[in-house]
Amino acid sequence: MTDQPAACFNCGNQDKQLPLVHVQYKGEQFYVCPGCMPSLIHRSESVADKIEAAYAEKTAGNG
């Protein structure tokens, strides 16, 4: 487990504020909040850079 609170990769809302849903991307687990879910579903290209940056940050030094 990580010491950092679970947070939406797109907007940063934490699980203490809103429920979060697990999302898997390139084998890594991320979270998305209900407010960002429509963007992920209907405009995935608009959040592609953010999830790629979150992935790069999460996997930095693992490789």
N, C-alpha and C positions, 0 to 999 in steps of 0.2 A: 504493500500500500504506500501511497505517496503522502507527503506531509501537506501538499497543496490541496486546497478545497477543489471539488469538482466544479468546473465552470464551462459555460458555452464557448466553444472555439470561435464563434462569430462575434458575439457581443460582450462576452465576459460575465454575464449573469451567473451567480453561483447557486448551488443547490439549496442554500439557506434562503434564497429569494424566490425561486421558482422550481418546479420539478424539471428534471433534465432527462433526456433520452440518450441512451448509448448509440453511437454511430461508429462503425468500423471503416477505416480508410487505410489501405496498404498494410493491413495486418495490425494496425494500432487502434486502440480505443479512444474515442473522443466523445464529447457531450454536446448536445444541441438543446436549446430551450424552445418552448412552444412558440415564442415570438419569431424565432429565426427558422423554424421548421418550414413555413411556406416558401421562403427564399431557397432553402436547400432543395425542396421538391420542384418548384416551378421555375426557379432562376438559378440553377446550380452553378452556372458559369459566373454568376455574380459573387459567389462565395468560394469559388475554386482557389483563388489566390490565398484567401485566409486559411483554408484547411491545409493547403500545401505548406504555408508558413508554419502552421501549428505542428504539422508532421515533421518538418525540418527541425524545429526547435525540440520536439520530443525525442527525436532520434539522434540528435547531435551527440557525437562522442560514442555512439554505439557501433561504430563501424569500421 
